[in-house]
Amino acid sequence: MPWTIAGSGRVKLSSDNTYSLGTTVGNGADTPTLLLANGHNSVNSATGSGSLTVKAGATIGGDGASRSSSFAINGKVMVGTGGSDTTSQTTITGVTASTVTGANLTSI
């Protein structure tokens, strides 16, 4: 069963993760934010090796890397740590079939 982040708060993953069952941000009716904070140059993944799903209304961003087996993003992708940040990077790498549907880049 994937780890699900729900509600309206922020969750910050500040180190690499070996969890392999997947990560889901949001359940379609809420607005959580997942911040990747393991460093964008990391060769590892803040969200582990399972799939990454960002549902509508949810947001992913931060200065970190997600190297999941696949990803499906239907929410927002926050560039870096948000605001006027132009130095941090958000890296999302899917190693199998991955989709971005209706996502938008935003500065929060």
Secondary structure, DSSP 8 states (H G I E B T S, - for coil): --EEE-SSSEEEE-S-----S-EEE--SS---EEEE-S-TT-SS-TT-SS-EEE-TT-EEEESEEE--S-EEE-SEEE-TTSTT--S--EEE--SS--EE-S-EEE--
